[in-house]
């Protein structure tokens, strides 16, 4: 089995509607939908209505459930 060395989750903020499906479906709570905060140092994607999706890639296990539940197909996941 190939060892996954890095997981990169990318959210296209211009098409994400902030529906919260990915946050609810994530089994490890790696995603959070919150109010956009430009001062945060976490990986953040600004989406519609002044909201942002914050990704904790240290917690993400790359299962891809967030991709499957996104109705806008705004999420991509890459691994090395």
mmCIF file as gemmi writes it, N, C-alpha and C atoms, coordinates in Angstrom:
data_model
loop_
_atom_site.group_PDB
_atom_site.id
_atom_site.type_symbol
_atom_site.label_atom_id
_atom_site.label_alt_id
_atom_site.label_comp_id
_atom_site.label_asym_id
_atom_site.label_entity_id
_atom_site.label_seq_id
_atom_site.pdbx_PDB_ins_code
_atom_site.Cartn_x
_atom_site.Cartn_y
_atom_site.Cartn_z
_atom_site.occupancy
_atom_site.B_iso_or_equiv
_atom_site.pdbx_formal_charge
_atom_site.auth_seq_id
_atom_site.auth_asym_id
_atom_site.pdbx_PDB_model_num
ATOM 1 N N . UNK Axp A 1 ? 0.841 -1.181 0 1 0 ? 1 A 1
ATOM 2 C CA . UNK Axp A 1 ? 0 0 0 1 0 ? 1 A 1
ATOM 3 C C . UNK Axp A 1 ? 0.884 1.242 0 1 0 ? 1 A 1
ATOM 4 N N . UNK Axp A 2 ? 0.578 2.187 -0.881 1 0 ? 2 A 1
ATOM 5 C CA . UNK Axp A 2 ? 1.336 3.417 -1 1 0 ? 2 A 1
ATOM 6 C C . UNK Axp A 2 ? 1.009 4.344 0.161 1 0 ? 2 A 1
ATOM 7 N N . UNK Axp A 3 ? 2.026 4.898 0.766 1 0 ? 3 A 1
ATOM 8 C CA . UNK Axp A 3 ? 1.824 5.813 1.87 1 0 ? 3 A 1
ATOM 9 C C . UNK Axp A 3 ? 1.5 7.204 1.336 1 0 ? 3 A 1
ATOM 10 N N . UNK Axp A 4 ? 0.438 7.8 1.845 1 0 ? 4 A 1
ATOM 11 C CA . UNK Axp A 4 ? 0.067 9.161 1.463 1 0 ? 4 A 1
ATOM 12 C C . UNK Axp A 4 ? 0.9 10.122 2.304 1 0 ? 4 A 1
ATOM 13 N N . UNK Axp A 5 ? 1.655 10.987 1.653 1 0 ? 5 A 1
ATOM 14 C CA . UNK Axp A 5 ? 2.537 11.878 2.387 1 0 ? 5 A 1
ATOM 15 C C . UNK Axp A 5 ? 1.929 13.249 2.632 1 0 ? 5 A 1
ATOM 16 N N . UNK Axp A 6 ? 1.031 13.662 1.766 1 0 ? 6 A 1
ATOM 17 C CA . UNK Axp A 6 ? 0.429 14.976 1.964 1 0 ? 6 A 1
ATOM 18 C C . UNK Axp A 6 ? -0.945 15.005 1.309 1 0 ? 6 A 1
ATOM 19 N N . UNK Axp A 7 ? -1.843 15.703 1.942 1 0 ? 7 A 1
ATOM 20 C CA . UNK Axp A 7 ? -3.194 15.865 1.416 1 0 ? 7 A 1
ATOM 21 C C . UNK Axp A 7 ? -3.438 17.354 1.275 1 0 ? 7 A 1
ATOM 22 N N . UNK Axp A 8 ? -3.906 17.743 0.111 1 0 ? 8 A 1
ATOM 23 C CA . UNK Axp A 8 ? -4.225 19.149 -0.123 1 0 ? 8 A 1
ATOM 24 C C . UNK Axp A 8 ? -5.676 19.251 -0.575 1 0 ? 8 A 1
ATOM 25 N N . UNK Axp A 9 ? -6.462 19.924 0.201 1 0 ? 9 A 1
ATOM 26 C CA . UNK Axp A 9 ? -7.868 20.148 -0.103 1 0 ? 9 A 1
ATOM 27 C C . UNK Axp A 9 ? -8.001 21.567 -0.637 1 0 ? 9 A 1
ATOM 28 N N . UNK Axp A 10 ? -8.678 21.719 -1.757 1 0 ? 10 A 1
ATOM 29 C CA . UNK Axp A 10 ? -8.851 23.03 -2.356 1 0 ? 10 A 1
ATOM 30 C C . UNK Axp A 10 ? -10.338 23.276 -2.577 1 0 ? 10 A 1
ATOM 31 N N . UNK Axp A 11 ? -10.806 24.439 -2.19 1 0 ? 11 A 1
ATOM 32 C CA . UNK Axp A 11 ? -12.205 24.816 -2.369 1 0 ? 11 A 1
ATOM 33 C C . UNK Axp A 11 ? -12.25 26.05 -3.255 1 0 ? 11 A 1
ATOM 34 N N . UNK Axp A 12 ? -13.008 25.954 -4.337 1 0 ? 12 A 1
ATOM 35 C CA . UNK Axp A 12 ? -13.15 27.094 -5.24 1 0 ? 12 A 1
ATOM 36 C C . UNK Axp A 12 ? -14.207 28.029 -4.653 1 0 ? 12 A 1
ATOM 37 N N . UNK Axp A 13 ? -13.722 29.056 -3.984 1 0 ? 13 A 1
ATOM 38 C CA . UNK Axp A 13 ? -14.603 29.973 -3.276 1 0 ? 13 A 1
ATOM 39 C C . UNK Axp A 13 ? -15.611 30.692 -4.151 1 0 ? 13 A 1
ATOM 40 N N . UNK Axp A 14 ? -15.289 30.878 -5.414 1 0 ? 14 A 1
ATOM 41 C CA . UNK Axp A 14 ? -16.213 31.61 -6.278 1 0 ? 14 A 1
ATOM 42 C C . UNK Axp A 14 ? -17.434 30.781 -6.67 1 0 ? 14 A 1
ATOM 43 N N . UNK Axp A 15 ? -17.377 29.449 -6.523 1 0 ? 15 A 1
ATOM 44 C CA . UNK Axp A 15 ? -18.551 28.639 -6.837 1 0 ? 15 A 1
ATOM 45 C C . UNK Axp A 15 ? -19.143 27.949 -5.611 1 0 ? 15 A 1
ATOM 46 N N . UNK Axp A 16 ? -18.424 27.94 -4.497 1 0 ? 16 A 1
ATOM 47 C CA . UNK Axp A 16 ? -18.952 27.359 -3.256 1 0 ? 16 A 1
ATOM 48 C C . UNK Axp A 16 ? -20.077 28.255 -2.736 1 0 ? 16 A 1
ATOM 49 N N . UNK Axp A 17 ? -21.197 27.649 -2.398 1 0 ? 17 A 1
ATOM 50 C CA . UNK Axp A 17 ? -22.339 28.415 -1.891 1 0 ? 17 A 1
ATOM 51 C C . UNK Axp A 17 ? -22.382 28.455 -0.37 1 0 ? 17 A 1
ATOM 52 N N . UNK Axp A 18 ? -21.478 27.757 0.284 1 0 ? 18 A 1
ATOM 53 C CA . UNK Axp A 18 ? -21.489 27.711 1.741 1 0 ? 18 A 1
ATOM 54 C C . UNK Axp A 18 ? -22.65 26.894 2.285 1 0 ? 18 A 1
ATOM 55 N N . UNK Axp A 19 ? -23.028 25.848 1.573 1 0 ? 19 A 1
ATOM 56 C CA . UNK Axp A 19 ? -24.199 25.045 1.967 1 0 ? 19 A 1
ATOM 57 C C . UNK Axp A 19 ? -23.957 24.239 3.233 1 0 ? 19 A 1
ATOM 58 N N . UNK Axp A 20 ? -22.696 24.025 3.608 1 0 ? 20 A 1
ATOM 59 C CA . UNK Axp A 20 ? -22.339 23.328 4.841 1 0 ? 20 A 1
ATOM 60 C C . UNK Axp A 20 ? -22.374 21.803 4.7 1 0 ? 20 A 1
ATOM 61 N N . UNK Axp A 21 ? -22.693 21.266 3.525 1 0 ? 21 A 1
ATOM 62 C CA . UNK Axp A 21 ? -22.74 19.807 3.361 1 0 ? 21 A 1
ATOM 63 C C . UNK Axp A 21 ? -21.403 19.153 3.686 1 0 ? 21 A 1
ATOM 64 N N . UNK Axp A 22 ? -20.31 19.744 3.222 1 0 ? 22 A 1
ATOM 65 C CA . UNK Axp A 22 ? -18.992 19.149 3.448 1 0 ? 22 A 1
ATOM 66 C C . UNK Axp A 22 ? -18.633 19.139 4.931 1 0 ? 22 A 1
ATOM 67 N N . UNK Axp A 23 ? -18.992 20.195 5.618 1 0 ? 23 A 1
ATOM 68 C CA . UNK Axp A 23 ? -18.691 20.295 7.046 1 0 ? 23 A 1
ATOM 69 C C . UNK Axp A 23 ? -19.445 19.216 7.825 1 0 ? 23 A 1
ATOM 70 N N . UNK Axp A 24 ? -20.713 19.052 7.515 1 0 ? 24 A 1
ATOM 71 C CA . UNK Axp A 24 ? -21.543 18.062 8.214 1 0 ? 24 A 1
ATOM 72 C C . UNK Axp A 24 ? -21.074 16.64 7.908 1 0 ? 24 A 1
ATOM 73 N N . UNK Axp A 25 ? -20.669 16.39 6.659 1 0 ? 25 A 1
ATOM 74 C CA . UNK Axp A 25 ? -20.306 15.036 6.245 1 0 ? 25 A 1
ATOM 75 C C . UNK Axp A 25 ? -18.909 14.606 6.689 1 0 ? 25 A 1
ATOM 76 N N . UNK Axp A 26 ? -18.037 15.54 6.988 1 0 ? 26 A 1
ATOM 77 C CA . UNK Axp A 26 ? -16.643 15.196 7.325 1 0 ? 26 A 1
ATOM 78 C C . UNK Axp A 26 ? -16.602 14.351 8.602 1 0 ? 26 A 1
ATOM 79 N N . UNK Axp A 27 ? -16.065 13.114 8.514 1 0 ? 27 A 1
ATOM 80 C CA . UNK Axp A 27 ? -16.055 12.232 9.682 1 0 ? 27 A 1
ATOM 81 C C . UNK Axp A 27 ? -15.011 12.598 10.731 1 0 ? 27 A 1
ATOM 82 N N . UNK Axp A 28 ? -14.068 13.489 10.38 1 0 ? 28 A 1
ATOM 83 C CA . UNK Axp A 28 ? -13.013 13.834 11.337 1 0 ? 28 A 1
ATOM 84 C C . UNK Axp A 28 ? -13.026 15.322 11.713 1 0 ? 28 A 1
ATOM 85 N N . UNK Axp A 29 ? -14.083 16.024 11.328 1 0 ? 29 A 1
ATOM 86 C CA . UNK Axp A 29 ? -14.227 17.45 11.663 1 0 ? 29 A 1
ATOM 87 C C . UNK Axp A 29 ? -13.047 18.299 11.185 1 0 ? 29 A 1
ATOM 88 N N . UNK Axp A 30 ? -12.608 18.034 9.951 1 0 ? 30 A 1
ATOM 89 C CA . UNK Axp A 30 ? -11.496 18.804 9.395 1 0 ? 30 A 1
ATOM 90 C C . UNK Axp A 30 ? -11.951 20.108 8.747 1 0 ? 30 A 1
ATOM 91 N N . UNK Axp A 31 ? -13.262 20.269 8.583 1 0 ? 31 A 1
ATOM 92 C CA . UNK Axp A 31 ? -13.794 21.467 7.923 1 0 ? 31 A 1
ATOM 93 C C . UNK Axp A 31 ? -14.686 22.231 8.878 1 0 ? 31 A 1
ATOM 94 N N . UNK Axp A 32 ? -14.653 23.544 8.715 1 0 ? 32 A 1
ATOM 95 C CA . UNK Axp A 32 ? -15.504 24.409 9.538 1 0 ? 32 A 1
ATOM 96 C C . UNK Axp A 32 ? -16.033 25.536 8.663 1 0 ? 32 A 1
ATOM 97 N N . UNK Axp A 33 ? -17.333 25.802 8.743 1 0 ? 33 A 1
ATOM 98 C CA . UNK Axp A 33 ? -17.931 26.942 8.049 1 0 ? 33 A 1
ATOM 99 C C . UNK Axp A 33 ? -18.108 28.037 9.083 1 0 ? 33 A 1
ATOM 100 N N . UNK Axp A 34 ? -17.502 29.18 8.807 1 0 ? 34 A 1
ATOM 101 C CA . UNK Axp A 34 ? -17.501 30.247 9.796 1 0 ? 34 A 1
ATOM 102 C C . UNK Axp A 34 ? -17.566 31.603 9.097 1 0 ? 34 A 1
ATOM 103 N N . UNK Axp A 35 ? -17.554 32.645 9.856 1 0 ? 35 A 1
ATOM 104 C CA . UNK Axp A 35 ? -17.501 33.998 9.311 1 0 ? 35 A 1
ATOM 105 C C . UNK Axp A 35 ? -16.07 34.25 8.825 1 0 ? 35 A 1
ATOM 106 N N . UNK Axp A 36 ? -15.945 34.851 7.646 1 0 ? 36 A 1
ATOM 107 C CA . UNK Axp A 36 ? -14.614 35.125 7.1 1 0 ? 36 A 1
ATOM 108 C C . UNK Axp A 36 ? -13.816 36.009 8.049 1 0 ? 36 A 1
ATOM 109 N N . UNK Axp A 37 ? -12.562 35.622 8.294 1 0 ? 37 A 1
ATOM 110 C CA . UNK Axp A 37 ? -11.684 36.379 9.175 1 0 ? 37 A 1
ATOM 111 C C . UNK Axp A 37 ? -10.321 36.474 8.506 1 0 ? 37 A 1
ATOM 112 N N . UNK Axp A 38 ? -10.009 37.634 7.905 1 0 ? 38 A 1
ATOM 113 C CA . UNK Axp A 38 ? -8.741 37.757 7.189 1 0 ? 38 A 1
ATOM 114 C C . UNK Axp A 38 ? -7.514 37.644 8.086 1 0 ? 38 A 1
ATOM 115 N N . UNK Axp A 39 ? -7.671 37.756 9.389 1 0 ? 39 A 1
ATOM 116 C CA . UNK Axp A 39 ? -6.532 37.701 10.296 1 0 ? 39 A 1
ATOM 117 C C . UNK Axp A 39 ? -6.122 36.276 10.666 1 0 ? 39 A 1
ATOM 118 N N . UNK Axp A 40 ? -6.969 35.28 10.349 1 0 ? 40 A 1
ATOM 119 C CA . UNK Axp A 40 ? -6.634 33.92 10.745 1 0 ? 40 A 1
ATOM 120 C C . UNK Axp A 40 ? -5.451 33.385 9.946 1 0 ? 40 A 1
ATOM 121 N N . UNK Axp A 41 ? -4.673 32.533 10.561 1 0 ? 41 A 1
ATOM 122 C CA . UNK Axp A 41 ? -3.511 31.933 9.895 1 0 ? 41 A 1
ATOM 123 C C . UNK Axp A 41 ? -3.83 30.546 9.366 1 0 ? 41 A 1
ATOM 124 N N . UNK Axp A 42 ? -5.074 30.067 9.576 1 0 ? 42 A 1
ATOM 125 C CA . UNK Axp A 42 ? -5.466 28.756 9.093 1 0 ? 42 A 1
ATOM 126 C C . UNK Axp A 42 ? -5.783 28.838 7.599 1 0 ? 42 A 1
ATOM 127 N N . UNK Axp A 43 ? -5.746 27.685 6.916 1 0 ? 43 A 1
ATOM 128 C CA . UNK Axp A 43 ? -6.073 27.619 5.491 1 0 ? 43 A 1
ATOM 129 C C . UNK Axp A 43 ? -7.56 27.886 5.344 1 0 ? 43 A 1
ATOM 130 N N . UNK Axp A 44 ? -7.889 29.026 4.735 1 0 ? 44 A 1
ATOM 131 C CA . UNK Axp A 44 ? -9.266 29.494 4.679 1 0 ? 44 A 1
ATOM 132 C C . UNK Axp A 44 ? -9.653 29.83 3.245 1 0 ? 44 A 1
ATOM 133 N N . UNK Axp A 45 ? -10.896 29.462 2.893 1 0 ? 45 A 1
ATOM 134 C CA . UNK Axp A 45 ? -11.435 29.786 1.578 1 0 ? 45 A 1
ATOM 135 C C . UNK Axp A 45 ? -12.674 30.637 1.771 1 0 ? 45 A 1
ATOM 136 N N . UNK Axp A 46 ? -12.632 31.866 1.316 1 0 ? 46 A 1
ATOM 137 C CA . UNK Axp A 46 ? -13.797 32.734 1.415 1 0 ? 46 A 1
ATOM 138 C C . UNK Axp A 46 ? -14.841 32.288 0.416 1 0 ? 46 A 1
ATOM 139 N N . UNK Axp A 47 ? -16.077 32.173 0.871 1 0 ? 47 A 1
ATOM 140 C CA . UNK Axp A 47 ? -17.185 31.748 0.018 1 0 ? 47 A 1
ATOM 141 C C . UNK Axp A 47 ? -18.271 32.811 0.063 1 0 ? 47 A 1
ATOM 142 N N . UNK Axp A 48 ? -19.442 32.5 -0.41 1 0 ? 48 A 1
ATOM 143 C CA . UNK Axp A 48 ? -20.507 33.493 -0.506 1 0 ? 48 A 1
ATOM 144 C C . UNK Axp A 48 ? -20.985 33.982 0.856 1 0 ? 48 A 1
ATOM 145 N N . UNK Axp A 49 ? -21.62 35.123 0.849 1 0 ? 49 A 1
ATOM 146 C CA . UNK Axp A 49 ? -22.305 35.693 2.015 1 0 ? 49 A 1
ATOM 147 C C . UNK Axp A 49 ? -21.383 35.975 3.198 1 0 ? 49 A 1
ATOM 148 N N . UNK Axp A 50 ? -20.124 36.322 2.939 1 0 ? 50 A 1
ATOM 149 C CA . UNK Axp A 50 ? -19.202 36.676 4.015 1 0 ? 50 A 1
ATOM 150 C C . UNK Axp A 50 ? -18.762 35.503 4.862 1 0 ? 50 A 1
ATOM 151 N N . UNK Axp A 51 ? -18.992 34.296 4.377 1 0 ? 51 A 1
ATOM 152 C CA . UNK Axp A 51 ? -18.591 33.101 5.115 1 0 ? 51 A 1
ATOM 153 C C . UNK Axp A 51 ? -17.262 32.579 4.569 1 0 ? 51 A 1
ATOM 154 N N . UNK Axp A 52 ? -16.685 31.65 5.315 1 0 ? 52 A 1
ATOM 155 C CA . UNK Axp A 52 ? -15.442 31.029 4.895 1 0 ? 52 A 1
ATOM 156 C C . UNK Axp A 52 ? -15.43 29.582 5.353 1 0 ? 52 A 1
ATOM 157 N N . UNK Axp A 53 ? -14.777 28.741 4.555 1 0 ? 53 A 1
ATOM 158 C CA . UNK Axp A 53 ? -14.548 27.357 4.957 1 0 ? 53 A 1
ATOM 159 C C . UNK Axp A 53 ? -13.096 27.267 5.41 1 0 ? 53 A 1
ATOM 160 N N . UNK Axp A 54 ? -12.904 26.807 6.637 1 0 ? 54 A 1
ATOM 161 C CA . UNK Axp A 54 ? -11.573 26.647 7.195 1 0 ? 54 A 1
ATOM 162 C C . UNK Axp A 54 ? -11.232 25.16 7.156 1 0 ? 54 A 1
ATOM 163 N N . UNK Axp A 55 ? -10.047 24.854 6.618 1 0 ? 55 A 1
ATOM 164 C CA . UNK Axp A 55 ? -9.615 23.464 6.465 1 0 ? 55 A 1
ATOM 165 C C . UNK Axp A 55 ? -8.448 23.189 7.408 1 0 ? 55 A 1
ATOM 166 N N . UNK Axp A 56 ? -8.581 22.149 8.204 1 0 ? 56 A 1
ATOM 167 C CA . UNK Axp A 56 ? -7.484 21.695 9.054 1 0 ? 56 A 1
ATOM 168 C C . UNK Axp A 56 ? -6.886 20.46 8.391 1 0 ? 56 A 1
ATOM 169 N N . UNK Axp A 57 ? -5.852 20.668 7.58 1 0 ? 57 A 1
ATOM 170 C CA . UNK Axp A 57 ? -5.264 19.558 6.829 1 0 ? 57 A 1
ATOM 171 C C . UNK Axp A 57 ? -4.476 18.603 7.71 1 0 ? 57 A 1
ATOM 172 N N . UNK Axp A 58 ? -4.159 19 8.924 1 0 ? 58 A 1
ATOM 173 C CA . UNK Axp A 58 ? -3.509 18.08 9.856 1 0 ? 58 A 1
ATOM 174 C C . UNK Axp A 58 ? -4.478 16.99 10.305 1 0 ? 58 A 1
ATOM 175 N N . UNK Axp A 59 ? -5.766 17.282 10.255 1 0 ? 59 A 1
ATOM 176 C CA . UNK Axp A 59 ? -6.794 16.336 10.688 1 0 ? 59 A 1
ATOM 177 C C . UNK Axp A 59 ? -7.374 15.559 9.506 1 0 ? 59 A 1
ATOM 178 N N . UNK Axp A 60 ? -7.447 16.202 8.326 1 0 ? 60 A 1
ATOM 179 C CA . UNK Axp A 60 ? -8.042 15.584 7.131 1 0 ? 60 A 1
ATOM 180 C C . UNK Axp A 60 ? -7.335 14.266 6.806 1 0 ? 60 A 1
ATOM 181 N N . UNK Axp A 61 ? -8.135 13.207 6.592 1 0 ? 61 A 1
ATOM 182 C CA . UNK Axp A 61 ? -7.551 11.913 6.246 1 0 ? 61 A 1
ATOM 183 C C . UNK Axp A 61 ? -7.686 11.595 4.757 1 0 ? 61 A 1
ATOM 184 N N . UNK Axp A 62 ? -8.214 12.536 3.985 1 0 ? 62 A 1
ATOM 185 C CA . UNK Axp A 62 ? -8.304 12.355 2.538 1 0 ? 62 A 1
ATOM 186 C C . UNK Axp A 62 ? -9.354 11.368 2.081 1 0 ? 62 A 1
ATOM 187 N N . UNK Axp A 63 ? -10.383 11.152 2.864 1 0 ? 63 A 1
ATOM 188 C CA . UNK Axp A 63 ? -11.41 10.155 2.524 1 0 ? 63 A 1
ATOM 189 C C . UNK Axp A 63 ? -12.24 10.567 1.307 1 0 ? 63 A 1
ATOM 190 N N . UNK Axp A 64 ? -12.363 11.864 1.032 1 0 ? 64 A 1
ATOM 191 C CA . UNK Axp A 64 ? -13.078 12.336 -0.147 1 0 ? 64 A 1
ATOM 192 C C . UNK Axp A 64 ? -14.581 12.464 0.007 1 0 ? 64 A 1
ATOM 193 N N . UNK Axp A 65 ? -15.099 12.242 1.188 1 0 ? 65 A 1
ATOM 194 C CA . UNK Axp A 65 ? -16.544 12.363 1.395 1 0 ? 65 A 1
ATOM 195 C C . UNK Axp A 65 ? -17.009 13.783 1.083 1 0 ? 65 A 1
ATOM 196 N N . UNK Axp A 66 ? -16.216 14.784 1.42 1 0 ? 66 A 1
ATOM 197 C CA . UNK Axp A 66 ? -16.596 16.175 1.159 1 0 ? 66 A 1
ATOM 198 C C . UNK Axp A 66 ? -16.799 16.417 -0.337 1 0 ? 66 A 1
ATOM 199 N N . UNK Axp A 67 ? -15.976 15.785 -1.159 1 0 ? 67 A 1
ATOM 200 C CA . UNK Axp A 67 ? -16.126 15.926 -2.61 1 0 ? 67 A 1
ATOM 201 C C . UNK Axp A 67 ? -17.454 15.348 -3.075 1 0 ? 67 A 1
ATOM 202 N N . UNK Axp A 68 ? -17.81 14.2 -2.526 1 0 ? 68 A 1
ATOM 203 C CA . UNK Axp A 68 ? -19.024 13.503 -2.96 1 0 ? 68 A 1
ATOM 204 C C . UNK Axp A 68 ? -20.296 14.249 -2.576 1 0 ? 68 A 1
ATOM 205 N N . UNK Axp A 69 ? -20.286 14.981 -1.467 1 0 ? 69 A 1
ATOM 206 C CA . UNK Axp A 69 ? -21.513 15.643 -1.01 1 0 ? 69 A 1
ATOM 207 C C . UNK Axp A 69 ? -21.627 17.083 -1.498 1 0 ? 69 A 1
ATOM 208 N N . UNK Axp A 70 ? -20.589 17.612 -2.129 1 0 ? 70 A 1
ATOM 209 C CA . UNK Axp A 70 ? -20.621 18.992 -2.605 1 0 ? 70 A 1
ATOM 210 C C . UNK Axp A 70 ? -21.495 19.104 -3.859 1 0 ? 70 A 1
ATOM 211 N N . UNK Axp A 71 ? -22.649 19.787 -3.784 1 0 ? 71 A 1
ATOM 212 C CA . UNK Axp A 71 ? -23.523 19.885 -4.945 1 0 ? 71 A 1
ATOM 213 C C . UNK Axp A 71 ? -22.946 20.773 -6.052 1 0 ? 71 A 1
ATOM 214 N N . UNK Axp A 72 ? -22.01 21.636 -5.71 1 0 ? 72 A 1
ATOM 215 C CA . UNK Axp A 72 ? -21.408 22.555 -6.695 1 0 ? 72 A 1
ATOM 216 C C . UNK Axp A 72 ? -20.109 22.014 -7.284 1 0 ? 72 A 1
ATOM 217 N N . UNK Axp A 73 ? -19.615 20.887 -6.756 1 0 ? 73 A 1
ATOM 218 C CA . UNK Axp A 73 ? -18.328 20.319 -7.18 1 0 ? 73 A 1
ATOM 219 C C . UNK Axp A 73 ? -17.223 21.369 -7.047 1 0 ? 73 A 1
ATOM 220 N N . UNK Axp A 74 ? -17.227 22.033 -5.905 1 0 ? 74 A 1
ATOM 221 C CA . UNK Axp A 74 ? -16.284 23.121 -5.656 1 0 ? 74 A 1
ATOM 222 C C . UNK Axp A 74 ? -15.019 22.649 -4.946 1 0 ? 74 A 1
ATOM 223 N N . UNK Axp A 75 ? -14.949 21.357 -4.605 1 0 ? 75 A 1
ATOM 224 C CA . UNK Axp A 75 ? -13.826 20.848 -3.814 1 0 ? 75 A 1
ATOM 225 C C . UNK Axp A 75 ? -12.984 19.901 -4.656 1 0 ? 75 A 1
ATOM 226 N N . UNK Axp A 76 ? -11.674 20.062 -4.55 1 0 ? 76 A 1
ATOM 227 C CA . UNK Axp A 76 ? -10.745 19.101 -5.136 1 0 ? 76 A 1
ATOM 228 C C . UNK Axp A 76 ? -9.793 18.642 -4.042 1 0 ? 76 A 1
ATOM 229 N N . UNK Axp A 77 ? -9.331 17.422 -4.195 1 0 ? 77 A 1
ATOM 230 C CA . UNK Axp A 77 ? -8.435 16.819 -3.205 1 0 ? 77 A 1
ATOM 231 C C . UNK Axp A 77 ? -7.271 16.202 -3.947 1 0 ? 77 A 1
ATOM 232 N N . UNK Axp A 78 ? -6.078 16.545 -3.543 1 0 ? 78 A 1
ATOM 233 C CA . UNK Axp A 78 ? -4.895 15.951 -4.161 1 0 ? 78 A 1
ATOM 234 C C . UNK Axp A 78 ? -4.035 15.321 -3.079 1 0 ? 78 A 1
ATOM 235 N N . UNK Axp A 79 ? -3.338 14.28 -3.457 1 0 ? 79 A 1
ATOM 236 C CA . UNK Axp A 79 ? -2.431 13.616 -2.529 1 0 ? 79 A 1
ATOM 237 C C . UNK Axp A 79 ? -1.112 13.372 -3.234 1 0 ? 79 A 1
ATOM 238 N N . UNK Axp A 80 ? -0.081 13.243 -2.453 1 0 ? 80 A 1
ATOM 239 C CA . UNK Axp A 80 ? 1.252 12.936 -3.019 1 0 ? 80 A 1
ATOM 240 C C . UNK Axp A 80 ? 1.611 11.515 -2.683 1 0 ? 80 A 1
